[in-house]
Amino acid sequence: MSAGNGTRSLANTLAWAGDGAAHLRGLMTRMGNDAFAAPSALPGWSRAHVLSHIARNADGMINLLTWARTGVPTPAYASAEQRDADIEVGAARTPSEIRDDVVSSSDRLAQVVRKMPREAWSAQVRNVQGQEIPATDIPWIRAREMWVHAVDLDVGASFADLPAPMLAELLTEVATTMGAKADCPSLRLVAPDGTWTVGDAENAITVSGPAPELLEWLLGRGKGRALRSSTEGRKLPVLPRWL
């Protein structure tokens, strides 16, 4: 299914999440105040919306870690509606308030991670989609949020910024998720450093190009101009939404 190297250990995902937080913090720090209200790469969201979402995601991950540590069910968010409302309220704040919130919420999460007992990492919690996951998946979820939304800020970041092992793991995960969708065409994704299969390998359309561009296209963050398809006319197939 993937050229992934099985590198999604707890130590690695914690490092990727920390590096992603620092990367995103650097991008945010270099943004001028007038850049916060400008559109992000996500339809309907300004950059202030993206950053407010990142801050509330930190709180959500703290809730899941608390669940794992105490055994008391503590969902990431009270509800999808409350999460959306909190983002809207957060996006209306001043750039200074948003910057402080992103930094302080990230720091709070880091403190909770450091205090997690070793045995708590084996506990089971439920993610936003209601699926049961091990607590060791929580740093991976946070890392994914940091690096993907850094691109969504549309201030110069790209998927080429990701650590190469994380890029391979994320391609593996997204290929699996997309392959389970009934309306997703079967694909064989070919990069210089790996191959990933989406859906039925026997009837797959081959799409080739650099791994960062393959991920960008699969996530719906780009049109795949650097990619090549084996379909007639070389046009890339139409994909459903990732999430």
Phi, psi and omega per residue, in radians:
M1 nan -0.491 -2.992
S2 -2.669 2.814 3.009
A3 -1.696 0.235 3.141
G4 -1.064 2.627 -3.066
N5 -1.822 0.263 3.133
G6 1.148 0.657 -3.049
T7 -1.633 0.161 -3.049
R8 -1.491 0.974 3.070
S9 -1.408 2.882 3.130
L10 -1.070 -0.742 -3.135
A11 -1.054 -0.732 -3.123
N12 -1.224 -0.759 -3.111
T13 -1.174 -0.606 3.057
L14 -1.109 -0.714 3.117
A15 -1.161 -0.748 3.138
W16 -1.113 -0.685 3.121
A17 -1.142 -0.761 3.123
G18 -1.121 -0.768 3.108
D19 -1.123 -0.667 3.125
G20 -1.139 -0.693 3.111
A21 -1.111 -0.734 3.122
A22 -1.162 -0.697 3.114
H23 -1.071 -0.843 -3.115
L24 -1.183 -0.660 3.117
R25 -1.075 -0.681 3.102
G26 -1.121 -0.743 3.096
L27 -1.056 -0.799 -3.108
M28 -1.124 -0.711 -3.110
T29 -1.106 -0.582 -3.127
R30 -1.434 -0.153 3.122
M31 -1.303 2.303 3.013
G32 -1.254 2.810 -3.094
N33 -1.019 -0.613 -3.110
D34 -1.270 -0.225 -3.121
A35 -1.362 -0.323 -3.058
F36 -1.172 -0.650 -3.105
A37 -1.452 -0.150 -3.129
A38 -1.250 2.705 -3.127
P39 -1.100 2.492 2.978
S40 -1.552 -3.045 3.085
A41 -1.397 -0.078 3.120
L42 -1.658 2.189 -3.110
P43 -0.960 2.257 3.070
G44 1.458 -0.078 -3.131
W45 -2.013 2.347 2.961
S46 -1.429 3.018 3.044
R47 -1.104 -0.547 3.078
A48 -1.107 -0.628 3.078
H49 -1.111 -0.797 -3.112
V50 -1.061 -0.800 -3.109
L51 -1.183 -0.653 3.081
S52 -1.141 -0.669 3.073
H53 -1.080 -0.727 3.138
I54 -1.085 -0.722 3.117
A55 -1.132 -0.779 -3.140
R56 -1.223 -0.485 3.050
N57 -1.124 -0.651 3.083
A58 -1.043 -0.783 3.097
D59 -1.085 -0.673 3.119
G60 -1.112 -0.710 3.111
M61 -1.185 -0.602 3.048
I62 -1.068 -0.730 3.110
N63 -1.046 -0.760 -3.128
L64 -1.178 -0.671 3.087
L65 -1.157 -0.627 3.074
T66 -1.116 -0.727 3.058
W67 -0.990 -0.838 -3.119
A68 -1.125 -0.647 -3.076
R69 -1.347 -0.652 -3.032
T70 -1.777 -0.364 -3.052
G71 1.425 -0.019 3.119
V72 -1.578 2.086 -3.123
P73 -0.946 2.094 -3.126
T74 -2.372 1.550 -3.100
P75 -1.011 2.698 3.122
A76 -1.002 -0.745 -3.138
Y77 -2.319 2.583 3.110
A78 -1.040 -0.666 3.100
S79 -2.932 2.844 3.085
A80 -1.108 -0.635 -3.136
E81 -1.144 -0.720 3.131
Q82 -1.180 -0.675 3.093
R83 -1.052 -0.818 -3.136
D84 -1.105 -0.690 3.135
A85 -1.143 -0.707 3.133
D86 -1.126 -0.640 3.118
I87 -1.172 -0.732 3.133
E88 -1.093 -0.768 3.109
V89 -1.125 -0.754 -3.121
G90 -1.107 -0.645 -3.099
A91 -1.190 -0.331 -3.121
A92 -1.494 -0.058 -3.121
R93 -1.342 3.019 3.105
T94 -1.292 2.711 3.082
P95 -0.945 -0.680 3.139
S96 -1.090 -0.747 3.124
E97 -1.131 -0.689 -3.135
I98 -1.171 -0.779 3.108
R99 -1.000 -0.844 -3.112
D100 -1.074 -0.677 -3.118
D101 -1.172 -0.763 3.131
V102 -1.071 -0.767 -3.123
V103 -1.194 -0.846 -3.064
S104 -1.182 -0.668 3.133
S105 -1.185 -0.659 3.088
S106 -1.139 -0.702 3.114
D107 -1.150 -0.690 3.100
R108 -1.065 -0.763 3.130
L109 -1.078 -0.751 -3.140
A110 -1.073 -0.669 3.123
Q111 -1.149 -0.715 3.123
V112 -1.132 -0.730 3.114
V113 -1.033 -0.787 -3.104
R114 -1.101 -0.495 -3.092
K115 -1.624 0.021 -3.130
M116 -1.185 2.169 3.039
P117 -1.123 2.566 -3.085
R118 -0.985 -0.713 -3.080
E119 -1.205 -0.401 -3.111
A120 -1.205 -0.395 -3.120
W121 -1.176 -0.300 3.135
S122 -1.579 -0.047 -3.138
A123 -1.213 2.745 3.106
Q124 -1.804 2.390 3.060
V125 -2.332 3.133 3.093
R126 -2.037 2.338 3.138
N127 -1.415 -3.055 -3.084
V128 -1.078 -0.546 3.133
Q129 -1.418 -0.008 3.126
G130 1.487 0.145 -3.140
Q131 -1.526 2.481 3.101
E132 -1.343 2.228 -3.115
I133 -2.367 2.711 3.022
P134 -1.310 2.658 3.140
A135 -1.050 -0.431 3.105
T136 -1.109 -0.291 3.093
D137 -1.369 -0.285 -3.045
I138 -1.103 -0.811 3.079
P139 -1.080 -0.570 3.084
W140 -1.120 -0.774 3.125
I141 -1.041 -0.753 3.139
R142 -1.147 -0.750 3.112
A143 -1.048 -0.754 3.133
R144 -1.072 -0.756 3.118
E145 -1.064 -0.774 -3.081
M146 -1.080 -0.900 -3.021
W147 -1.291 -0.673 3.132
V148 -1.207 -0.773 -3.102
H149 -1.311 -0.355 2.992
A150 -1.061 -0.695 3.070
V151 -1.180 -0.718 -3.100
D152 -1.104 -0.418 3.095
L153 -1.079 -0.426 3.098
D154 1.051 0.836 3.095
V155 -2.172 0.411 3.029
G156 2.008 -0.165 3.118
A157 -1.334 2.714 3.084
S158 -2.500 2.980 3.139
F159 -1.243 -0.243 3.035
A160 -1.190 -0.271 3.112
D161 -1.293 -0.370 -3.085
L162 -1.109 2.533 2.968
P163 -0.985 2.362 -3.037
A164 -0.948 -0.749 3.119
P165 -1.114 -0.625 3.109
M166 -1.205 -0.676 3.104
L167 -1.012 -0.765 3.123
A168 -1.131 -0.728 3.131
E169 -1.159 -0.674 3.135
L170 -1.202 -0.673 3.058
L171 -1.079 -0.696 3.099
T172 -1.051 -0.839 -3.108
E173 -1.132 -0.809 -3.106
V174 -1.159 -0.672 3.101
A175 -1.066 -0.707 3.110
T176 -1.155 -0.794 -3.139
T177 -1.086 -0.806 -3.122
M178 -1.187 -0.630 -3.132
G179 -1.132 -0.374 3.125
A180 -1.461 -0.125 -3.134
K181 -1.506 2.261 -3.076
A182 -1.099 -0.489 -3.077
D183 -1.700 0.227 3.112
C184 -1.696 2.242 3.095
P185 -1.163 2.663 3.070
S186 -1.282 2.360 -3.033
L187 -2.338 2.602 2.930
R188 -2.097 1.895 -3.087
L189 -1.635 2.125 -3.047
V190 -2.104 2.072 3.056
A191 -2.072 2.877 3.122
P192 -1.005 -0.485 -3.060
D193 -1.977 0.303 3.107
G194 2.955 2.950 3.130
T195 -2.373 2.431 3.129
W196 -2.294 2.513 3.128
T197 -1.987 2.328 3.070
V198 -1.983 2.003 3.119
G199 1.360 -2.468 -3.033
D200 -1.368 1.982 -3.071
A201 -1.140 -0.545 -3.058
E202 -1.185 -0.621 -3.084
N203 -1.899 0.450 -3.007
A204 -1.376 2.506 2.974
I205 -1.494 2.279 3.123
T206 -1.493 2.211 3.041
V207 -2.146 2.160 -3.045
S208 -2.149 2.658 3.124
G209 2.769 -3.076 3.111
P210 -1.100 2.519 -3.103
A211 -0.990 -0.750 3.131
P212 -1.043 -0.668 3.130
E213 -1.260 -0.594 3.056
L214 -1.094 -0.775 3.136
L215 -1.139 -0.768 3.129
E216 -0.991 -0.790 -3.135
W217 -1.185 -0.773 -3.111
L218 -1.110 -0.587 3.131
L219 -1.423 -0.043 -3.124
G220 1.328 0.384 -3.125
R221 -1.763 0.056 3.139
G222 -2.856 2.866 -3.089
K223 -1.614 0.005 3.057
G224 1.247 0.641 -3.092
R225 -1.127 -0.427 3.135
A226 -1.560 0.047 -3.064
L227 -1.756 2.766 3.100
R228 -2.217 2.450 -3.101
S229 -2.038 2.633 3.102
S230 -1.507 0.010 -3.132
T231 -1.266 2.795 3.112
E232 -1.069 2.287 -3.106
G233 1.455 -0.098 3.081
R234 1.155 0.224 3.129
K235 -1.334 2.437 3.122
L236 -1.245 2.500 3.109
P237 -1.197 2.772 3.119
V238 -1.459 2.321 -3.105
L239 -1.907 2.605 2.977
P240 -1.307 3.028 3.067
R241 -1.159 2.530 3.125
W242 -1.166 -0.971 3.141
L243 -2.167 nan nan
